[in-house]
Amino acid sequence: MSSADEILDIVDENDQVIGQSPRGRAYAEGLRHRCVFIQARDATGRLFVHRRTPTKLVFPSLYDMWVGGVVGAGESYDEAALREAEEELGVSGLPQPVFLFKFLYDDGAGQTWWSSVYEVRCELAVNPQVEEVAWYGFLDEEEVQRRLAQWEWVPDGLDAYERLREFRKGN
């Protein structure tokens, strides 16, 4: 089964399930679904950053400071967060990512998804999926800040990053 065939829950503006759809159709028709963003840091606190492969369905070849992805039909956000983090980092035995907050992402052009934001400490040696990750590194916060203006980033990831910065200011 290709990723475009994966079945997703379709949700309303209140994040209530109203139907199901294959991922490819959900993307093509702009059907609201669920997604998880997990900020992974190594033992020294550096952030996992990567460039997506050119074969990704959305935002191919762009840089991202999150691991994550869609929540499958019938899957909880917490289940998806652990599954996606382990898959993308290429590890097993990761601690359960810690939930921080949820928001509705909307690009204003018909792409919208409910997004749960998590963080996790990964002290394991990573081996990212070659189908998902073309390049990766663990960068300190100053390096991430420098690269924000230099690299082309996934737009939903940038939105989540800014929201996380605001969230941390308030807590």
HULINZI-V108739 format. One record per backbone hydrogen bond with DSSP energy under -0.5 kcal/mol. NH is the residue of the N-H (numbers start at 0). CO is the residue of the C=O. E is the energy in kcal/mol with one decimal. If there is no record, write none. Layout:
nh:NH co:CO e:E
nh:NH co:CO e:E
This chain:
nh:4 co:1 e:-1.4
nh:5 co:1 e:-0.5
nh:5 co:2 e:-0.9
nh:7 co:20 e:-3.0
nh:8 co:70 e:-0.6
nh:9 co:18 e:-3.1
nh:10 co:31 e:-2.3
nh:11 co:15 e:-2.0
nh:14 co:11 e:-2.1
nh:17 co:9 e:-3.4
nh:18 co:9 e:-1.2
nh:20 co:7 e:-2.0
nh:22 co:5 e:-2.7
nh:23 co:3 e:-2.9
nh:25 co:21 e:-2.5
nh:26 co:22 e:-2.7
nh:27 co:23 e:-2.4
nh:28 co:24 e:-2.7
nh:29 co:25 e:-0.7
nh:29 co:26 e:-0.6
nh:30 co:25 e:-2.3
nh:32 co:111 e:-0.8
nh:34 co:113 e:-2.4
nh:35 co:68 e:-2.9
nh:36 co:115 e:-2.8
nh:37 co:66 e:-3.2
nh:38 co:36 e:-0.5
nh:38 co:117 e:-2.5
nh:39 co:37 e:-0.7
nh:40 co:119 e:-2.2
nh:41 co:45 e:-2.2
nh:44 co:41 e:-1.9
nh:46 co:138 e:-3.0
nh:47 co:39 e:-3.0
nh:48 co:46 e:-0.5
nh:48 co:136 e:-2.9
nh:49 co:63 e:-2.7
nh:50 co:134 e:-2.3
nh:51 co:61 e:-3.0
nh:52 co:131 e:-1.3
nh:55 co:52 e:-1.4
nh:60 co:52 e:-1.1
nh:61 co:58 e:-1.4
nh:62 co:151 e:-2.9
nh:63 co:49 e:-3.0
nh:66 co:37 e:-2.5
nh:68 co:35 e:-1.3
nh:70 co:33 e:-2.1
nh:71 co:69 e:-0.5
nh:72 co:6 e:-2.4
nh:74 co:71 e:-2.2
nh:79 co:75 e:-2.4
nh:80 co:76 e:-2.6
nh:81 co:77 e:-1.9
nh:82 co:78 e:-2.5
nh:83 co:79 e:-3.1
nh:84 co:80 e:-2.2
nh:85 co:81 e:-2.4
nh:86 co:82 e:-2.6
nh:87 co:83 e:-2.8
nh:88 co:84 e:-2.3
nh:89 co:85 e:-1.4
nh:90 co:85 e:-1.8
nh:97 co:118 e:-3.0
nh:98 co:96 e:-0.5
nh:99 co:116 e:-3.1
nh:100 co:116 e:-1.0
nh:102 co:114 e:-2.4
nh:104 co:102 e:-0.7
nh:104 co:112 e:-2.8
nh:106 co:110 e:-2.5
nh:111 co:109 e:-0.6
nh:112 co:104 e:-1.7
nh:113 co:32 e:-2.7
nh:114 co:102 e:-3.2
nh:115 co:34 e:-2.3
nh:116 co:100 e:-3.2
nh:117 co:36 e:-2.9
nh:118 co:97 e:-1.5
nh:119 co:38 e:-2.5
nh:121 co:40 e:-3.4
nh:121 co:119 e:-0.6
nh:122 co:120 e:-0.7
nh:126 co:88 e:-3.0
nh:128 co:87 e:-0.6
nh:131 co:128 e:-0.9
nh:132 co:128 e:-2.9
nh:133 co:50 e:-3.0
nh:133 co:131 e:-0.5
nh:134 co:50 e:-1.1
nh:136 co:48 e:-2.3
nh:138 co:46 e:-2.9
nh:138 co:136 e:-0.6
nh:143 co:139 e:-2.2
nh:144 co:140 e:-2.4
nh:145 co:141 e:-2.1
nh:146 co:142 e:-2.3
nh:147 co:143 e:-1.4
nh:148 co:144 e:-0.5
nh:148 co:145 e:-0.7
nh:150 co:146 e:-2.6
nh:152 co:150 e:-0.7
nh:153 co:62 e:-2.5
nh:157 co:153 e:-2.1
nh:158 co:154 e:-2.2
nh:159 co:155 e:-2.5
nh:160 co:156 e:-2.5
nh:161 co:157 e:-2.5
nh:162 co:158 e:-2.4
nh:163 co:159 e:-2.4
nh:164 co:160 e:-2.2
nh:165 co:161 e:-2.1
nh:166 co:162 e:-2.6
nh:167 co:163 e:-2.7
nh:168 co:164 e:-1.5
nh:169 co:165 e:-1.5
nh:170 co:166 e:-0.6
nh:170 co:167 e:-0.6
